[in-house]
């Protein structure tokens, strides 16, 4: 049985990955500092260690005493807006702590890592759909910190033979179809949870950030990808690393762009309730359109998104939030 270390395994995407890894028969150890994650989100089949990646020595000791065949690295800071106010925190969290992890991998002779990267590494796209070979010009410190860690991964591969797959997520959304785990991240900034919580009365109304974009209906267009599909790609990437030992970067999106209006309309159909909303000014830094070309992941990993229809994304998010009004309740 192969042994996998998951950083940030108590967070949104991490917790879904831990469940899938356990289902697939891996021995899973989760490291999370619980600053944003929830102990209750961690599948009972995994071992859980509350630890901060800034504790380089503890991390090294862990890798030396336990052998891990691979690492899934989800832990990190994710709020774009905050990154423009506190860049140092993003470099500590996403770059320095990441280097601590790579050093621990060197010490423990662990050779495989899958990294949660982001579409934000591209910045304002030069063409749509976005390909992995497109220019990398992040417009915020979040995207820059993720790109810097991708570059560090490439250097560690070259110098120390650590193989990696960096997965550039587009708009992760939805929840596990079981309804048992989902997104519980405060502050809530993403469209799908904000919208669902507006229906539930947790927020007064949804703000639609701008209706004057050069898109089909004036609202921003995004590529929404179900968390379960993202997790599938991680398991495929792990096999890819074990079998091929080849380091690659992949976009993960479903390739279809939906506007904010389309998301609202679909949600009204799925939830069978009106979404209370107001139109506000644009949010700073939002590109008009972000849609992935994920052909590379389809070809090299054999990945196919299966749950990324907008109805299923919103339906599973609704199932989770409407039965967990307090999230995990911690
Ligand atoms: N959005 C919105 N209201 C919200 C949150 C988001 O209109 O309360 C819009 C946002 O401008 C963007 C899209 O919904 O066009 C998706 O935003 P989100 O924050 O979910 O993800 P991002 O694309 O920023 O990673």
Boltz pocket constraint, residues with backbone or C-beta under 6 A from the ligand:
constraints:
  - pocket:
      binder: B
      contacts: [[A, 170], [A, 171], [A, 189], [A, 190], [A, 191], [A, 192], [A, 194], [A, 206], [A, 207], [A, 208], [A, 209], [A, 210], [A, 220], [A, 221], [A, 222], [A, 260], [A, 283], [A, 286], [A, 287], [A, 288]]
      max_distance: 6.0
